[in-house]
Amino acid sequence: MAYPIENKLVVGITSTALFDFSLEHQIYEQEGIEAFKRYQEANRAKLPEPGAAFPFIKRLLHLNRLFPEESPVEVVILSRNDPQAGLRMMDAVPQYDLDITRAFFLSGADPYPYMKAVNACLYLSTNKEEVRSAVAEGHPAGFVLPCATSNDDLDTQLRIAFDFDGVLVDDEAESQYADGGLPLFHHYETMNKDRPLKGGPLMPLLQKISNIQKIEKARSVNDPLKAVRVSIVTARNAPAHERMMNTLLHEGIEVDELFLTGGIEKKNILDVLKPQIFFDDQLGHLEPAAENTPCVHIPFGIRNQ
């Protein structure tokens, strides 16, 4: 039996995060909404190129084919487009073999308030200010940075990488670093190593992913290539690792790879790891990495004040 909608991993995504509509957006900005509508209508038969978040969405939806009894994933398009302009996008969905059937077209209104209506644990958008507003209102939203996508249909494994502080957990520890630098941060984390950190914006997403991993584990046939691999790439290093591990244990979550970088450039690791998406709360880590890795900025906490 399929998951009820409240148990699914639901992602809301805008048209410009899923497809490359940069030219269309430029027309909208320079010539206005009517010129944009005319262009979309005249080019309805022209297939848009994949957007920066396309590889992540493609592999996320592939999980429904691996686990058809549960069909644990749902992707909903939440778009500022008007319904007529949205037809081009809906035409592209089956051409890319994406199992997306739900879409909201809002004619210029903010889409993110509808996250609760579909029980979404993530909202992806290329509109930076919209994402900031969403996060300020308590929504788990991320700004998708520009990235030249490279989609390999033979590579179906979903690889997701997360920063830890300010993404999976709140900014309690980062506040200590801001106040007293690395020595105070390490001292504080050592003293509090047995007290789990509170969940951050994307902890519900990781919990849903973890549930899918447990389904896979229960049905494993000793396939070394996992359907989902989860990595944490954090600036933490010893001794601050122990509180992080205790927090994950408290949440009942196991990750496949952990990188305690201690200040090593994250791009160097991500270029080898090759995740389809990486979430971080600091643009300074994301902007270099976005050359090769689809990256998402989570504008949450003290790092973004």
C-alpha positions in Angstrom: 0.0 0.0 0.0 1.3 3.5 -0.9 2.3 5.9 1.8 -0.5 8.3 2.9 0.4 11.8 1.7 1.4 12.9 5.2 4.2 10.3 5.4 5.6 11.1 2.0 8.7 13.0 1.3 7.2 16.0 -0.5 9.2 18.6 -2.3 7.8 21.9 -3.7 9.8 23.3 -6.6 9.5 26.3 -8.9 9.6 26.2 -12.6 13.0 27.9 -12.8 14.6 25.5 -10.4 13.4 22.5 -12.3 13.9 23.8 -15.8 16.3 26.4 -17.3 14.0 29.4 -17.9 16.7 32.0 -17.6 15.9 33.5 -21.0 12.2 33.5 -20.3 12.9 35.2 -16.9 15.0 37.8 -18.7 12.1 38.5 -21.1 9.8 38.9 -18.1 12.2 41.3 -16.4 13.0 43.5 -19.4 9.7 43.4 -21.4 7.0 42.5 -18.9 4.5 39.8 -18.2 2.6 40.0 -21.5 5.8 39.5 -23.6 6.7 36.6 -21.3 3.3 35.0 -21.9 3.5 35.5 -25.6 7.0 33.9 -25.7 5.9 30.9 -23.6 2.8 30.3 -25.9 4.8 30.7 -29.1 7.5 28.3 -27.8 5.3 25.8 -26.1 6.6 22.9 -28.3 10.2 23.8 -27.5 11.5 21.6 -24.7 13.3 23.6 -22.0 16.7 22.5 -20.8 17.0 21.0 -17.3 17.5 23.4 -14.4 20.0 23.3 -11.6 17.7 21.1 -9.4 16.7 18.8 -12.2 19.3 16.0 -11.4 18.1 15.9 -7.8 14.4 15.8 -8.7 15.0 13.1 -11.4 16.7 10.7 -9.0 14.3 11.5 -6.1 11.4 10.5 -8.2 13.2 7.4 -9.3 12.7 6.1 -5.8 9.0 5.6 -6.5 10.0 3.0 -9.2 12.3 1.2 -6.8 9.7 1.1 -4.1 6.4 1.1 -5.9 4.4 -0.3 -3.0 5.2 2.8 -0.9 5.8 5.4 -3.7 7.4 7.5 -0.9 8.1 10.6 -2.9 5.9 13.4 -4.2 7.1 16.5 -6.2 4.7 19.4 -6.6 5.4 22.3 -8.9 4.7 25.6 -7.1 5.0 28.3 -9.7 4.4 32.1 -10.1 3.5 31.4 -13.7 -0.1 31.9 -14.8 -1.9 28.7 -15.9 -1.6 29.3 -19.6 2.2 29.9 -19.4 2.4 26.8 -17.2 1.3 24.5 -20.1 4.8 24.5 -21.5 6.2 23.2 -18.2 3.6 20.6 -17.9 4.3 19.4 -21.5 8.0 19.1 -20.6 7.3 16.9 -17.5 6.4 13.7 -19.3 9.0 14.3 -22.0 11.6 14.1 -19.3 9.9 11.1 -17.8 9.2 12.9 -14.6 6.3 11.5 -12.5 4.9 14.9 -11.5 1.1 15.3 -11.6 0.4 18.1 -9.1 1.1 21.8 -10.0 -0.1 25.1 -8.6 0.1 28.1 -11.0 -0.4 31.3 -9.0 -0.1 34.2 -11.6 2.5 36.1 -9.7 1.6 35.3 -6.1 4.2 33.8 -3.7 4.0 30.0 -4.0 5.7 29.0 -0.7 2.6 29.5 1.6 1.1 26.5 -0.2 3.8 24.2 1.2 1.6 23.3 4.2 -1.2 22.4 1.9 0.9 19.7 0.3 2.9 18.8 3.5 6.2 19.8 1.8 9.4 19.4 3.8 11.4 21.4 1.2 10.8 24.3 -1.2 13.3 25.0 -3.9 13.4 28.3 -5.7 15.7 30.5 -7.7 14.2 33.6 -6.2 16.6 34.6 -3.4 14.3 37.1 -1.7 11.3 34.8 -1.9 13.4 32.1 -0.1 14.5 34.5 2.6 10.8 35.5 3.2 9.9 31.8 3.4 12.6 30.9 5.9 11.7 34.0 8.0 8.2 32.6 8.2 9.5 29.2 9.3 9.3 27.3 6.0 12.2 24.9 5.0 13.1 26.7 1.8 16.3 26.9 -0.2 17.8 29.2 -2.9 19.1 27.2 -5.8 22.3 28.6 -7.1 23.0 28.7 -10.9 24.8 25.5 -11.9 25.5 23.9 -15.3 23.7 20.6 -14.9 25.1 17.3 -16.2 22.5 14.6 -16.2 23.6 11.0 -16.6 20.6 8.8 -17.1 22.7 5.7 -16.3 23.6 7.1 -12.9 20.3 6.6 -10.9 21.8 6.7 -7.4 20.5 9.7 -5.3 23.4 11.4 -3.5 22.5 14.1 -1.1 25.0 16.2 1.0 24.2 18.4 3.9 26.1 20.9 6.0 25.2 20.4 9.7 24.9 23.6 11.8 22.2 26.0 10.5 20.8 23.3 8.1 20.1 20.0 9.9 20.2 21.6 13.4 19.7 25.1 14.7 22.4 27.8 15.1 23.0 27.3 18.8 26.6 26.1 18.3 27.3 28.7 15.5 26.3 31.4 17.9 29.0 30.3 20.3 31.6 30.5 17.5 30.4 34.0 16.6 30.8 35.1 20.2 34.1 33.5 21.1 35.7 31.9 18.1 36.9 28.3 17.7 38.2 27.8 21.3 34.8 28.7 22.8 33.0 26.7 20.2 35.0 23.6 21.0 34.7 24.1 24.7 31.0 24.6 24.5 30.4 21.6 22.3 32.5 19.3 24.5 30.6 20.4 27.7 27.3 19.8 25.9 28.2 16.7 23.9 25.5 14.6 25.5 22.8 17.1 24.9 21.3 16.8 21.4 21.0 20.0 19.3 17.6 21.1 18.3 16.4 20.3 14.7 17.1 22.9 12.0 15.2 23.7 8.8 16.1 20.5 6.9 16.0 17.9 9.7 12.4 16.8 8.7 13.8 16.3 5.1 16.6 14.1 6.4 14.2 12.2 8.6 12.0 11.4 5.5 15.1 10.4 3.6 16.2 8.2 6.5 12.8 6.4 6.4 13.3 5.6 2.7 16.8 4.2 3.5 15.2 2.0 6.1 12.8 0.6 3.5 15.7 -0.1 1.2 17.7 -1.8 4.0 14.7 -4.0 4.9 14.6 -5.2 1.3 18.3 -5.4 0.6 19.6 -8.1 -1.7 23.2 -7.3 -0.9 23.4 -4.7 -3.7 26.5 -2.6 -2.9 25.1 0.3 -4.9 22.6 1.9 -2.5 19.6 3.8 -4.0 20.3 6.7 -1.6 23.5 7.9 -0.1 23.5 10.7 2.5 26.6 12.7 3.4 27.3 15.4 5.9 30.1 17.8 4.9 30.7 20.0 7.9 33.3 22.5 9.0 33.3 20.8 12.4 36.2 18.7 13.5 37.2 16.9 16.7 36.3 17.4 19.5 33.1 19.0 18.2 32.1 15.8 16.3 30.7 13.9 19.3 27.8 16.2 19.9 26.9 16.0 16.3 27.0 12.2 16.3 24.9 12.1 19.5 22.3 14.4 17.9 22.0 12.1 14.9 21.7 9.0 17.2 19.0 10.8 19.1 17.1 11.4 15.8 17.6 7.7 14.8 19.5 8.7 11.7 22.6 7.1 10.2 24.5 8.7 7.4 26.7 7.1 4.8 29.6 9.5 4.7 30.8 12.1 7.2 33.4 14.7 6.3 34.8 16.6 9.3 36.6 19.2 7.2 37.9 21.6 9.9 38.1 24.4 7.4 39.1 22.4 4.3 37.4 23.9 1.2 34.2 22.0 0.8 34.4 22.3 -3.0 37.4 19.9 -3.0 35.3 17.2 -1.3 32.1 17.8 -3.3 34.0 17.5 -6.6 34.9 14.0 -5.6 31.7 13.0 -3.9 29.5 14.3 -6.8 26.2 14.7 -5.0 23.2 15.8 -7.0 22.5 18.5 -4.4 24.3 20.1 -1.4 22.7 22.2 1.2 24.6 24.8 3.3 23.8 28.0 5.2 26.9 29.9 4.0 27.2 31.2 0.5 31.0 31.3 1.0 31.0 27.5 0.9 28.4 27.2 -1.9 29.5 29.7 -4.5 32.8 27.9 -5.3 31.2 24.5 -5.1 28.4 25.4 -7.5 30.8 25.3 -10.4 30.3 21.6 -10.5 27.7 20.7 -7.8 24.1 21.8 -7.7 24.0 23.9 -4.5 21.2 25.2 -2.3 21.6 28.1 0.2 19.5 27.8 3.4 19.4 31.5 4.6 18.8 30.5 8.3 20.3 31.5 11.6 23.1 33.8 12.7 25.2 33.3 9.6 22.4 35.0 7.6 21.5 37.9 9.8 
